[in-house]
Amino acid sequence: MKYQLGLKDNEINNLKSKIGNKENKVNLEDVMVIKFRPIDLSFFEAIKCFKTETFAEVEERLCQKINVLRNTNNMFTANAFPVLRFKTIGENNIKDGDVIQMIKIE
């Protein structure tokens, strides 16, 4: 029993050291906030993201916060250019603090 307990303690310590050595830490300078504002000014929402995320991922988080957007077809523009959903935030030239204009397509 003592031998098995010692093996389990070693296994737990090994797992703890592996978890502690992971490089999953986020550099705060990599975090961006982009703001969404529809043409009708019905809401103003800010979403945290990374420039390596696709716009679709960020749009999904927006829809989670404002559920009624799931029932609409929307187009987005940033800095007077259309936003392509499956390109990253960086590829769409969206910068920290930019306001994304949302246009509801009827």
Buried (B, 14 or more C-beta within 10 A) or exposed (E): EEEEEEEEEEEEEEEEEEEEEEEEEEEEEEEBEBEBBBEEEEBEBEBEBBBEBBBEBBBEEBBEEEEEBEEEEBEBBBEEEEBEBEBBBEBBEBEEEBBBBBEEEE
